[in-house]
């Protein structure tokens, strides 16, 4: 029943009955609503300088059965608000008479949401792993395969030993070559492909670091990853996904790698340009 109320209204309703520590946590969550919906109890405890027990007791005081249930309710509220905003933006766009405006407006809204939740420190660690890895495998099944293919191609321009994993390829042979210095980038969005999840789990057994690109930290691939980059796909009424926002997020990783490893990457790109010219494979 508590999930039916806006979290802000719920806190306001119960505020006078909270302890001083619980009030401090509640105020912190309201100020960092989206971030707090994914943070651990320990992280919120450190940020608010109260005990972990106090953080947990806040969820009970607000009528939830657990802290995770409270976070789930907050995430649902945020998702509902974002969907409503997207629908309103789309409604305004439809008024222009352009039948394609709705799709563009939804993509823009998703990208704004992605930017708002982007953790720069987290992104920096992802980029470091991709630069330093001995091998990078990129995997994405079904509707995510196109994004995986594009990302693998771009990474292949920036560094060596990049492999796009296809269900038709030498999957097991590739897994056998992974080490604890390897990285697997798994791209997975609803409806989540089992083959992507299976490959990622097996890669972890081989010692590889798993980076996921998905829509939720609690998605099948998000739950098992060391690092997670979040965005959403643009679904239409049939349930089919547009991956434009996913490619935009992956492009941030590519740009970040170029900025961080600029000298080496520019040298590699120059060599590639010389080869392209020598083999006359591109129209200028």
N, C-alpha and C positions, 0 to 999 in steps of 0.2 A: 504493500500500500504506500510505503514511503517514496517509491520511485515515481508515483503519480504526481507528487509535488515537486516544484522546482527546488533545487538544492538550497538556493538563496532563501526561499520562503520557509523551507524546513528549518534552517538555522535560525531564522528570525523568530519562528514560532517557539523553538526550544531554548533560545539563547539565555534567558534569565535563569534557567535551571542547570546550565553548564557550569563546571568548575572553571577557575581562572585559567588553568592549563588547557582545558578543552576549548575555551573561548579563543585562546591564542591560536590553537590549531585550526579551528573553524574559520577564523579571520584569514589565516594564511591560505587555506584552501580556496576561499572565495576570491582572493587576490591572484591566485595561480591555478585557476580551476582546471584548465586542460592539462597542464603539467602535473598537477597533483593527482589527476585521475589515472596516471600511469606510474607515479613514483612509488618506491617501496616505503614501508612503514619506517624503516631505519633512516631513509633519506629525509622524510618529513620530520622525524624526530630530531635529527641534527639541525635542520633548517629552522625549526621553531624553538629549539633548546628546551624541549620537554621530553619526558620518558616515552618509550615506545608503548608502554601500557596506556598512557594518557591518550595517545593517538588512536589506539584500538577502542578505548572506552568512549571516545567521541562517537564512533559509529554506532555503538550500542545506545548511547544517549539520544541519538537521532532516530532510533527505531529500526536500524538495520541489524541483521543477524551476524554480520562480520564486516571487517574493514574492506575486504574484496567485494562484498555485495554493495557497499557504499560507493566504491570506485566504479563498479559496473553501472550503477544508477546515474552517476555523474557523466560517464561516457555516453550513455543513452541520451541523456538530456542534451549534451553537446551535439551529438549526431542529429537529433531531431531538429535542433536550432539551425544547424548548418544546412540540412535538407530544406527547411522552410525558407531560409535565406536564398538558397539556390533556386527554389521554385518562384520566389518573388522576383529575383533577377531575371529569370527566364520569362516570367510573365511580362515584365517591362520590355524585354527584348522582342517578344512576339508582337508587341504594339508597334514596332517599327515596320512591320510588313515583310520582314526578311525571315523565311522559313528555317534558315540555318543559324540564325542568331542565338536561339535557345541553346544549341549544342556548344557554341563558342562561349556563351556566358557561363554555362555550367563548368566548362574546362577552366575558365578564369577563376571561378569561385573555388574549385578544388585546388588550384595552384596557390591561391591566397591562403587557404587553410594549410597547405603543405608548408609554406613559408613560415606561417605563424608557429607551427609545432617543430620547426627544424632546430635541432640541438647542434650548435656549431662545434662544440668539443667532441661530440659523438661523431660528427661528420669528419672531423680532423683525424680521429683514430681510424675510421674506415679507410680514408685516403692513405694513411701511413701503411696500413696492412697491405693495401693493393700495390703500393710502390715497392715494398720490401719483400713481398712474397716470392718464393722460388717458382711457383706455378699458380695461375689463376684459372679456375674452371667457372664457367657461367652456365647456369641451368634454369630453364623455365619451360613448363609444359603448356600445351593447349593455347589459350589466348595470350599467355605470357611469353610464348616462344619468340614472337616478333621483336619484343623489347629486349629479350636475352640476346638475340642475334645481332641487333644493332649495337648493344653495349659491348659484346665480345669483339665486334669489328673495331669499335672505337678504342677499346683497351689494347687491341693488337697493334694499333698505330702508335700507342704510347709506350709499350713495353713488349718484351718477348714472353714466350711460354704462356700464352692465353689460349684456352680451348673452349669452344662452344659445345655443350653436351647435347647430343641428339639421341632420341630413343632408338634411332636406326644405326647409331654409331658404335664404336668400341667402348661401351660404357664401363664394363668391368676392368678393361685394360687401363683406362684412364684413372679409375679409382685406385688401382694397385700402385700407381706412381705418386699418389699424394703423400705428403709428409707433414710434420708439425709446423713446417714453414709455409705450407700451402694455404690458399684461400679459395673458398667456394662461395660464389655469389648466387643465391637462389632467389628467383623472381616468381612470386606466387600470389595470385589474386582470385577472388571467387569467380567461378567455382574451382576450388583449389585442386590442383592435379596431384594425385597420389604419387606419381612417378618422381615428381620434384622433391617431395617430402622424403621418399625412400632414398633417393640419391644423396640428399643432404645429410640424413642420419648416418648413412654408410660412410660418407666422407669424414664425418666427425669421429667415427671409430678409427679411421686412418690417421687421425690427429689434426686434420685441417681445421682452420678457423672458418666458421660459418657466418656470412653476412647475408641478411635477408632484406629483400625489398618487397613490402607487402602492405596491406591496408590496416593491420591491427597487430599490436604486440602479442595478442592472445590468439592470433591465427595459427593454424597447424605449424607453419614454418617459423612464425614469430616466436612461438613458445620455446623453440629449441636453439635459437640463434644467439651468438655472442654479441652481434650488433644488428640493429634493425633500423632501416630507413622507411619512413611511413608516408604514404600518399593514398589516393583513391583512384579508381577507374570511373569513367563516365558511362554509367549503364543506361541503356534505353529501356523501353517498356517490354522488350523481348528478353531482357536479362543479358544481352550481349555487351561486352566491354569495349570502350574506346580507350586506348593505352596512351593517348597524348600526354596526360599528366605524369604517367610513369616514365616516359622517355625524357620529359623535362627534368624530373628528379635525377635520373641517371646522368643527364647532361651536366648537372651540378657536380657530380663526382668526377667526371671527365675534366671539367674546367678546373676543379680543385687540384687534381693531379698535375695538370699543366702548370699551375701557379706554384705548387710546392716543389716540383722536380723539374723546374723550367729548363735549366741548362742541358741536362741529359736528354730530356724529351725533345727539345728543339733540335739537338744534334741528330737524334733518331729520325725526326720528321724530315730533316734536310736530306738525309740518306735515302729515305723513301721517295722523296720528290725526284731525286736523281735517278732512281731506279724506274719510276713511272715514266720519266722522260726517255730514258735509254730504251725501254721496251715499247714506247709509244702506245700506252694503253688508255690514255685519257684524251678527250677532246678539250682543248683550252678555250 
